[in-house]
Amino acid sequence: MTSPNLQDPPQSTSTMTTTNKPEITLYWLNDSRAQRIVWLLEELDLPYTIKTFWRTSSGLAPPELERIHPLGKSPVLAISFPFEPHRKAIVLAESGFIVQYLCDHFSPKRGRERLVPERWVKGKEGEMGGETEGWMRHQYLLHYAEGSFALTLVIGVVLSIFESKNIPFFIRPVTGFVANKIYQAFVLPNAEKHIAFLDGMLATTSPSSESSASEEGGRYLCGGFLTAVDILLSFNLITTRDGVGKMMVSVGEKGKQEKISLWEKYPRVGEYLERLQQEEGYLRAEETIKAVEGKQDKGE
């Protein structure tokens, strides 16, 4: 999508640029899904600029973001072409679309760092059903992260408001009680479905091949190497772990059940998330975000 009026708001900036590539600007909002776009940019080794926005006291995005994109959401990514002054900037919104577009244009086609599995099984190029399992998983998870899984997270975030300081203290016990009941009846069971689903995918991912599954399981969701959907799903998993990961769920057969935390029940998913958070690109992105947040704390 091209921007009819790309304007730079008066926000603090962290810049990394080169002169002979498109200039990439990430419009970043604190405590948002923009964090994983920083990680993706680091993995792709792309120079970029961060323009920062901060949530209001009510927890909402500031209205200035609407100057960048009509919905006023983050992440939004702009790609401009200073070497072609008459060419309009490209403005991308929605995490899945941003990830897909960047990988289509900037991800290496060969080698571990390509971030997208090979599409075709050798000898079946262009055939319906000739796609590798890794590529099919990648395409599915690209939409799943922002679709089915994200819905449960959004409901959880909305319910957390009923337990926050934004609710008058004299009715907070009531709203908190209602929110907890909904958590137990809807959010936790659905969150467990998603964690169990991803646990199953990890268990059957081939550690060395993109075209077949293995009972041994792999290190990542689409094969033996990091892909863009691992980056995309990191936010969902961190939010789930921090939000409902300590809530108790049942294990064992009927009549012999016991209660353990959701995160304890699926250790493979926990280990997978820990592995993601040790990736070099993730650590670089984390340092970048800390630097940006540090500037805000200092009032720069």
Secondary structure by P-SEA (a helix, b strand, c coil): ccccbbbbccccbbbbbbccccbbbbbccccccaaaaaaaaaaacccbbbbbbbbccccccccccccccccccccbbbbbbcccccbbbbbbccaaaaaaaaaaccccccccccccccccccccccccccccaaaaaaaaaaaaaacaaaaaaaaaaaaaaaacccccccaaaaaaaaaaaaaaacaaaaaaaaaaaaaaaaaccccccccccccccccccccccccaaaaaaaaaaaaaaaccccbbbbbccccbbbbbccccccaaaaaaaaaaaacaaaaaaaaaaaaaaaaaaacc
